[in-house]
Amino acid sequence: MAQTPFSDGFSVTLQAWGQRSGWTDAALVIAANLEDLGIQVQVEPLEDAVASSNLRSGGYEMQFSGLAAGPMNFFRSQWIPGATWTESLRYRNPEVIRLVNSASVAIDFDRRIELIHRAQELALQDMPLVPISERVVLVGSRIDRKILFEANLPPGTNPMVATLAELQRDSGPSSTGE
């Protein structure tokens, strides 16, 4: 920043989806961290519908928002044309698109991870999104591991139940008789 017109800092408004628990608090932490760089951040909590509308229309300077999805859907929604975040952010990088599409059909898990890592490295150079946190963290589950989508999960991602029918079939009757 020292060699830009913003070397003395600047002011910006950071919109937060204020109806979501913890999101305004997270935006305040971001604001405090950016202050160390000379960036003065005014946090503006908004109703979710307003924040969502602003995101789609481009009516924001900065916005703290999130996405929860299985890994490949998460990447596709950020970088593949037609997806929610891609359209909201107006992001297009043909090589990132190619890598994500290749990862989506890769049979070999290690190859899928390699392709996603390459896509992330490229995207981090030019995308208008700064990934700073994971929205949902699953730290424990009573769901048997065999019904989780483990084969589709890059390290550090959240497991998702395959289907409710599989959960019911594989779990059997509960010990409480319910």
CYANA upper distance limits for C-alpha pairs under 8 A (distance plus 0.5 A):
  1 MET  CA      5 PRO  CA      8.47
  1 MET  CA      6 PHE  CA      6.77
  1 MET  CA      7 SER  CA      5.86
  2 ALA  CA      6 PHE  CA      7.74
  2 ALA  CA      7 SER  CA      4.92
  2 ALA  CA      8 ASP  CA      8.31
  3 GLN  CA      7 SER  CA      6.82
  6 PHE  CA     10 PHE  CA      6.78
  8 ASP  CA     38 GLY  CA      7.06
  9 GLY  CA     37 LEU  CA      7.40
  9 GLY  CA     38 GLY  CA      4.87
  9 GLY  CA     39 ILE  CA      5.47
  9 GLY  CA     40 GLN  CA      7.98
 10 PHE  CA     38 GLY  CA      7.25
 10 PHE  CA     39 ILE  CA      5.55
 10 PHE  CA     40 GLN  CA      6.63
 11 SER  CA     39 ILE  CA      6.23
 11 SER  CA     40 GLN  CA      5.03
 11 SER  CA     41 VAL  CA      6.32
 11 SER  CA     42 GLN  CA      8.19
 12 VAL  CA     39 ILE  CA      7.91
 12 VAL  CA     40 GLN  CA      6.84
 12 VAL  CA     41 VAL  CA      5.60
 12 VAL  CA     42 GLN  CA      6.85
 12 VAL  CA     61 GLU  CA      7.09
 12 VAL  CA     62 MET  CA      7.83
 13 THR  CA     41 VAL  CA      6.10
 13 THR  CA     42 GLN  CA      5.23
 13 THR  CA     43 VAL  CA      6.45
 13 THR  CA     44 GLU  CA      7.26
 13 THR  CA     60 TYR  CA      8.24
 13 THR  CA     61 GLU  CA      6.52
 13 THR  CA     62 MET  CA      6.74
 14 LEU  CA     27 ALA  CA      7.68
 14 LEU  CA     31 ALA  CA      8.49
 14 LEU  CA     41 VAL  CA      6.92
 14 LEU  CA     42 GLN  CA      6.52
 14 LEU  CA     43 VAL  CA      5.34
 14 LEU  CA     44 GLU  CA      6.47
 14 LEU  CA     60 TYR  CA      8.27
 14 LEU  CA     61 GLU  CA      7.16
 14 LEU  CA     62 MET  CA      5.12
 14 LEU  CA     63 GLN  CA      5.67
 14 LEU  CA     64 PHE  CA      7.41
 15 GLN  CA     27 ALA  CA      8.44
 15 GLN  CA     43 VAL  CA      6.43
 15 GLN  CA     44 GLU  CA      5.19
 15 GLN  CA     45 PRO  CA      6.28
 15 GLN  CA     46 LEU  CA      7.21
 15 GLN  CA     51 ALA  CA      7.63
 15 GLN  CA     60 TYR  CA      7.61
 15 GLN  CA     61 GLU  CA      8.43
 15 GLN  CA     62 MET  CA      6.67
 15 GLN  CA     63 GLN  CA      5.02
 15 GLN  CA     64 PHE  CA      6.66
 16 ALA  CA     23 TRP  CA      6.78
 16 ALA  CA     24 THR  CA      6.03
 16 ALA  CA     27 ALA  CA      6.91
 16 ALA  CA     43 VAL  CA      7.50
 16 ALA  CA     44 GLU  CA      6.54
 16 ALA  CA     45 PRO  CA      5.16
 16 ALA  CA     46 LEU  CA      6.51
 16 ALA  CA     51 ALA  CA      7.72
 16 ALA  CA     63 GLN  CA      6.40
 16 ALA  CA     64 PHE  CA      5.52
 16 ALA  CA     65 SER  CA      7.15
 17 TRP  CA     23 TRP  CA      6.81
 17 TRP  CA     24 THR  CA      7.43
 17 TRP  CA     45 PRO  CA      6.42
 17 TRP  CA     46 LEU  CA      5.90
 17 TRP  CA     47 GLU  CA      6.62
 17 TRP  CA     48 ASP  CA      5.63
 17 TRP  CA     51 ALA  CA      6.46
 17 TRP  CA     64 PHE  CA      7.48
 17 TRP  CA     65 SER  CA      6.93
 18 GLY  CA     23 TRP  CA      6.88
 18 GLY  CA     24 THR  CA      6.09
 18 GLY  CA     45 PRO  CA      4.90
 18 GLY  CA     46 LEU  CA      5.46
 18 GLY  CA     47 GLU  CA      6.22
 18 GLY  CA     48 ASP  CA      7.22
 19 GLN  CA     23 TRP  CA      8.48
 19 GLN  CA     45 PRO  CA      8.48
 19 GLN  CA     46 LEU  CA      7.84
 19 GLN  CA     47 GLU  CA      6.36
 19 GLN  CA     48 ASP  CA      6.68
 20 ARG  CA     24 THR  CA      8.28
 20 ARG  CA     48 ASP  CA      8.35
 22 GLY  CA     26 ALA  CA      6.58
 23 TRP  CA     27 ALA  CA      6.71
 23 TRP  CA     64 PHE  CA      7.80
 23 TRP  CA     65 SER  CA      8.19
 24 THR  CA     28 LEU  CA      6.74
 24 THR  CA     43 VAL  CA      8.15
 24 THR  CA     45 PRO  CA      6.68
 25 ASP  CA     29 VAL  CA      6.92
 26 ALA  CA     30 ILE  CA      6.83
 27 ALA  CA     31 ALA  CA      6.66
 27 ALA  CA     43 VAL  CA      7.09
 27 ALA  CA     64 PHE  CA      6.81
 28 LEU  CA     32 ALA  CA      6.70
 28 LEU  CA     43 VAL  CA      7.05
 29 VAL  CA     33 ASN  CA      6.74
 30 ILE  CA     34 LEU  CA      6.65
 31 ALA  CA     35 GLU  CA      6.71
 31 ALA  CA     40 GLN  CA      7.74
 31 ALA  CA     41 VAL  CA      5.70
 31 ALA  CA     42 GLN  CA      7.91
 31 ALA  CA     43 VAL  CA      7.76
 32 ALA  CA     36 ASP  CA      7.67
 32 ALA  CA     41 VAL  CA      8.47
 33 ASN  CA     37 LEU  CA      8.09
 34 LEU  CA     38 GLY  CA      7.25
 34 LEU  CA     39 ILE  CA      5.82
 34 LEU  CA     40 GLN  CA      7.60
 34 LEU  CA     41 VAL  CA      7.85
 35 GLU  CA     39 ILE  CA      5.39
 35 GLU  CA     40 GLN  CA      6.08
 35 GLU  CA     41 VAL  CA      7.76
 46 LEU  CA     50 VAL  CA      6.77
 46 LEU  CA     51 ALA  CA      6.35
 47 GLU  CA     51 ALA  CA      6.76
 48 ASP  CA     52 SER  CA      6.43
 49 ALA  CA     53 SER  CA      6.60
 50 VAL  CA     54 ASN  CA      6.60
 51 ALA  CA     55 LEU  CA      6.60
 52 SER  CA     56 ARG  CA      6.82
 53 SER  CA     57 SER  CA      6.67
 53 SER  CA     59 GLY  CA      8.40
 54 ASN  CA     58 GLY  CA      6.21
 54 ASN  CA     59 GLY  CA      4.91
 54 ASN  CA     60 TYR  CA      6.60
 55 LEU  CA     59 GLY  CA      6.78
 55 LEU  CA     60 TYR  CA      7.30
 55 LEU  CA     63 GLN  CA      8.22
 55 LEU  CA     88 SER  CA      6.48
 55 LEU  CA     89 LEU  CA      8.38
 56 ARG  CA     87 GLU  CA      8.08
 56 ARG  CA     88 SER  CA      5.25
 56 ARG  CA     89 LEU  CA      8.46
 57 SER  CA     88 SER  CA      7.74
 58 GLY  CA     88 SER  CA      7.57
 58 GLY  CA     89 LEU  CA      8.22
 66 GLY  CA    135 ARG  CA      6.54
 67 LEU  CA     74 PHE  CA      7.69
 67 LEU  CA    135 ARG  CA      7.11
 68 ALA  CA     74 PHE  CA      7.52
 68 ALA  CA    135 ARG  CA      6.86
 68 ALA  CA    136 VAL  CA      7.16
 69 ALA  CA     73 ASN  CA      6.42
 69 ALA  CA     74 PHE  CA      5.69
 70 GLY  CA     74 PHE  CA      6.39
 70 GLY  CA    153 LEU  CA      8.09
 70 GLY  CA    157 THR  CA      8.42
 70 GLY  CA    158 ASN  CA      7.62
 70 GLY  CA    159 PRO  CA      8.02
 70 GLY  CA    160 MET  CA      7.22
 71 PRO  CA     75 PHE  CA      6.82
 71 PRO  CA    152 ASN  CA      7.67
 71 PRO  CA    153 LEU  CA      6.55
 71 PRO  CA    154 PRO  CA      7.52
 71 PRO  CA    157 THR  CA      7.26
 71 PRO  CA    158 ASN  CA      8.39
 72 MET  CA     76 ARG  CA      6.51
 72 MET  CA    104 SER  CA      7.04
 72 MET  CA    152 ASN  CA      8.02
 73 ASN  CA     77 SER  CA      6.38
 74 PHE  CA     78 GLN  CA      7.05
 75 PHE  CA     79 TRP  CA      6.73
 75 PHE  CA     80 ILE  CA      8.41
 75 PHE  CA    100 VAL  CA      7.70
 76 ARG  CA     80 ILE  CA      5.55
 76 ARG  CA     83 ALA  CA      7.52
 76 ARG  CA    100 VAL  CA      7.36
 77 SER  CA     83 ALA  CA      5.28
 77 SER  CA     84 THR  CA      6.37
 77 SER  CA     85 TRP  CA      6.02
 77 SER  CA     86 THR  CA      6.66
 78 GLN  CA     83 ALA  CA      7.52
 78 GLN  CA     84 THR  CA      7.92
 78 GLN  CA     85 TRP  CA      5.42
 78 GLN  CA     86 THR  CA      5.39
 79 TRP  CA     83 ALA  CA      8.12
 79 TRP  CA     85 TRP  CA      8.03
 79 TRP  CA     86 THR  CA      5.78
 79 TRP  CA     91 TYR  CA      7.15
 79 TRP  CA     92 ARG  CA      7.42
 79 TRP  CA     93 ASN  CA      8.17
 79 TRP  CA     96 VAL  CA      7.52
 79 TRP  CA     97 ILE  CA      6.81
 79 TRP  CA    100 VAL  CA      8.41
 80 ILE  CA     86 THR  CA      6.63
 80 ILE  CA     92 ARG  CA      8.17
 80 ILE  CA     97 ILE  CA      6.26
 80 ILE  CA    100 VAL  CA      8.40
 81 PRO  CA     86 THR  CA      6.33
 81 PRO  CA     87 GLU  CA      7.09
 81 PRO  CA     91 TYR  CA      8.45
 81 PRO  CA     92 ARG  CA      7.69
 82 GLY  CA     86 THR  CA      7.29
 82 GLY  CA     87 GLU  CA      6.64
 83 ALA  CA     87 GLU  CA      6.53
 84 THR  CA     88 SER  CA      6.64
 85 TRP  CA     89 LEU  CA      6.36
 86 THR  CA     90 ARG  CA      6.12
 86 THR  CA     91 TYR  CA      5.81
 86 THR  CA     92 ARG  CA      8.00
 87 GLU  CA     91 TYR  CA      7.39
 89 LEU  CA    128 PRO  CA      7.11
 89 LEU  CA    129 LEU  CA      8.12
 91 TYR  CA    127 MET  CA      6.93
 91 TYR  CA    128 PRO  CA      7.83
 92 ARG  CA     97 ILE  CA      8.32
 93 ASN  CA     97 ILE  CA      6.74
 93 ASN  CA    123 ALA  CA      8.18
 94 PRO  CA     98 ARG  CA      6.66
 95 GLU  CA     99 LEU  CA      6.67
 95 GLU  CA    119 ALA  CA      8.12
 96 VAL  CA    100 VAL  CA      6.64
 96 VAL  CA    119 ALA  CA      5.39
 96 VAL  CA    120 GLN  CA      8.27
 96 VAL  CA    122 LEU  CA      7.13
 96 VAL  CA    123 ALA  CA      7.09
 97 ILE  CA    101 ASN  CA      6.57
 97 ILE  CA    119 ALA  CA      8.39
 98 ARG  CA    102 SER  CA      6.61
 99 LEU  CA    103 ALA  CA      6.59
 99 LEU  CA    115 LEU  CA      6.15
 99 LEU  CA    116 ILE  CA      7.30
 99 LEU  CA    118 ARG  CA      7.80
 99 LEU  CA    119 ALA  CA      6.22
100 VAL  CA    104 SER  CA      6.56
100 VAL  CA    115 LEU  CA      7.38
100 VAL  CA    116 ILE  CA      6.72
100 VAL  CA    119 ALA  CA      7.02
101 ASN  CA    105 VAL  CA      7.27
102 SER  CA    106 ALA  CA      6.58
102 SER  CA    112 ARG  CA      8.30
102 SER  CA    115 LEU  CA      7.69
103 ALA  CA    111 ARG  CA      7.85
103 ALA  CA    112 ARG  CA      5.09
103 ALA  CA    113 ILE  CA      7.95
103 ALA  CA    115 LEU  CA      6.02
103 ALA  CA    116 ILE  CA      6.79
104 SER  CA    112 ARG  CA      7.79
106 ALA  CA    111 ARG  CA      7.07
106 ALA  CA    112 ARG  CA      5.98
107 ILE  CA    111 ARG  CA      8.26
107 ILE  CA    112 ARG  CA      7.94
108 ASP  CA    112 ARG  CA      6.80
109 PHE  CA    113 ILE  CA      6.82
109 PHE  CA    151 ALA  CA      7.39
109 PHE  CA    152 ASN  CA      7.98
110 ASP  CA    114 GLU  CA      6.68
111 ARG  CA    115 LEU  CA      6.69
112 ARG  CA    116 ILE  CA      6.72
113 ILE  CA    117 HIS  CA      6.57
113 ILE  CA    154 PRO  CA      6.71
114 GLU  CA    118 ARG  CA      6.79
115 LEU  CA    119 ALA  CA      6.71
116 ILE  CA    120 GLN  CA      6.59
117 HIS  CA    121 GLU  CA      6.68
118 ARG  CA    122 LEU  CA      6.90
119 ALA  CA    123 ALA  CA      6.52
120 GLN  CA    124 LEU  CA      6.41
121 GLU  CA    125 GLN  CA      7.39
122 LEU  CA    126 ASP  CA      7.72
123 ALA  CA    127 MET  CA      5.90
124 LEU  CA    130 VAL  CA      8.28
136 VAL  CA    158 ASN  CA      8.25
137 VAL  CA    158 ASN  CA      6.96
138 LEU  CA    158 ASN  CA      6.48
138 LEU  CA    159 PRO  CA      7.88
143 ILE  CA    147 ILE  CA      7.83
143 ILE  CA    148 LEU  CA      8.29
143 ILE  CA    161 VAL  CA      8.34
143 ILE  CA    167 LEU  CA      7.79
143 ILE  CA    171 SER  CA      8.13
144 ASP  CA    148 LEU  CA      7.84
144 ASP  CA    170 ASP  CA      8.29
144 ASP  CA    171 SER  CA      7.99
145 ARG  CA    150 GLU  CA      8.34
147 ILE  CA    161 VAL  CA      6.77
147 ILE  CA    162 ALA  CA      6.25
147 ILE  CA    166 GLU  CA      7.28
147 ILE  CA    167 LEU  CA      7.45
147 ILE  CA    170 ASP  CA      8.28
148 LEU  CA    159 PRO  CA      6.42
148 LEU  CA    160 MET  CA      6.20
148 LEU  CA    161 VAL  CA      5.50
148 LEU  CA    162 ALA  CA      6.14
149 PHE  CA    153 LEU  CA      7.23
149 PHE  CA    159 PRO  CA      6.64
149 PHE  CA    160 MET  CA      6.51
149 PHE  CA    161 VAL  CA      7.25
149 PHE  CA    162 ALA  CA      6.62
150 GLU  CA    159 PRO  CA      7.09
153 LEU  CA    157 THR  CA      6.50
153 LEU  CA    158 ASN  CA      7.88
153 LEU  CA    159 PRO  CA      7.57
161 VAL  CA    167 LEU  CA      7.90
162 ALA  CA    166 GLU  CA      7.23
162 ALA  CA    167 LEU  CA      8.19
163 THR  CA    167 LEU  CA      6.90
164 LEU  CA    168 GLN  CA      6.69
165 ALA  CA    169 ARG  CA      6.52
166 GLU  CA    170 ASP  CA      6.30
167 LEU  CA    171 SER  CA      6.22
168 GLN  CA    172 GLY  CA      6.51
173 PRO  CA    177 GLY  CA      7.12
173 PRO  CA    178 GLU  CA      7.61
174 SER  CA    178 GLU  CA      6.36
